[in-house]
Amino acid sequence: MGGFSLIHWIILAVLLLLLFGGNRFSTMMGDVAKGLKSFKQGLADEDDKKPQPPQQIGTQQQPIDITPRPAEPTAPPPPADDQTR
């Protein structure tokens, strides 16, 4: 009930070949195969693109200056409203 036997599948395949034609059907199957092949290749390329550790460039970097700087002079705070100006 509801299942297809071998005869049903064969009749279905013959009808598909008659509808689409042999050449068109094989072209579609070739396109599907190419799509699967490119999908697998894309997955393999993704595995190859693992992050690499940073490589040091041959030029020498300048050392970072960490000596403390003198504090910059700041302006005196503005007078409060109750003070004379």
Secondary structure by P-SEA (a helix, b strand, c coil): cccccaaaaaaaaaaaaaaccaaaaaaaaaaaaaaaaaaaaaaaaaaaccccccccccccccccccccccccccccccccccccc
